[in-house]
């Protein structure tokens, strides 16, 4: 599902079908932007039943270039992380 299909699915919801496509797109864009800015700032974003977005630090490490077999140093960096919620994980166990 891409962004366009997500917006169309939102508009099919009987409680949200009063929104225009433009309003639904603005909502999705705003929600994603708020999540990205919050996580970048260091705040965790937890959506009960869906999952949590966090910022985590990856340590520096040594990797191997698969093409040459040469060892390379990979610098430490900060990356976003998503952890699915319990309800979402349980959907896949049934």
Residue, then its C-alpha position, 0 to 999 in steps of 0.5 A: x500500500x502506498x500513500x495514495x492507497x492509504x488516503x483512499x482507504x481512510x476516505x472509505x471509513x464511514x466516520x471519515x468519509x466527510x473529509x476531502x482527499x486534500x484534507x486526508x492527505x494533509x492529515x497523513x502528512x502532518x501525522x508523519x511529520x509530527x512523528x519524525x520531529x518527535x523521534x528526532x528530538x528524542x521523544x518516544x511516540x507510542x501508539x497503543x495497539x500499533x507500536x512505538x517509534x524511538x531513537x536509538x544509537x548504533x555503535x561503531x562496528x567493523x563490517x565486510x564489503x561483500x564484493x571484495x571481502x575487505x573489512x571496513x569501519x562503520x561509524x556509530x550513528x543515530x537511527x529511528x526504530x519501530x517496535x510493533x505493539x502487542x495487538x499488532x504482533x498477535x494478529x500474525x500469530x492467529 
